[in-house]
Amino acid sequence: MANEKLNIDAVSLKPFVPALDFELSKKFYQDIGFQLEWSDSNLAHLQTGTCGFLLQNYFIEDFANNMVLHLTVNHCEDLHKILKATISKYSFLVYLEEITMKEWGVRDFVFKDPSGVMWRVAEIKKESTI
């Protein structure tokens, strides 16, 4: 069994993302293009395309500050523009880097959500292996 490759036939992977202010975080993610699939008082399923996550009404600062999510998109400028426009609507500070080209062939940028969770958004070129 140790040398056999097992096919677990995975269908989806959805991280649990902490929220300092659950309602504010739900609104923020919807404002940047995620669809709210369902929500109750403790958990919300947010989705865009085939990618999604579970926003939780639970917060530990050290966990949030050390969490990084990696989202690949076809055109990183589109989300970057949406984030720039969205940030101006909120009174809290949202960290947003400019788009850069990495030496390994990926254009990307970083932003942090209202709870401090870091997102790395990348536009993967066909020749990239990430």
C-alpha angles and dihedrals in degrees: 000000000000093000096040119097111230119213106216089179093222116200104182144357117205120179121212107240119200122232125202090192106023098195094045091049092050090052093046093052092047090049091056094050109276117132119227102232095180140333142188130177094285109028139033129189111217121186141180118181107319093334124091146151141196114247110207130205089229130096137191110170097214091051094048093046091052099044118104125184122195117210122184118204137175095238118020092189090069095059092038090057091047091050093049091052093043096049091062090061094061132072094213123084115255116193112230126172125202119254114269135182113238121214090243092064103264126124109209150150138195131230134172124220124228090277095050097257109150121228122192109201116198136185104209119211117216094252094053120104098206 
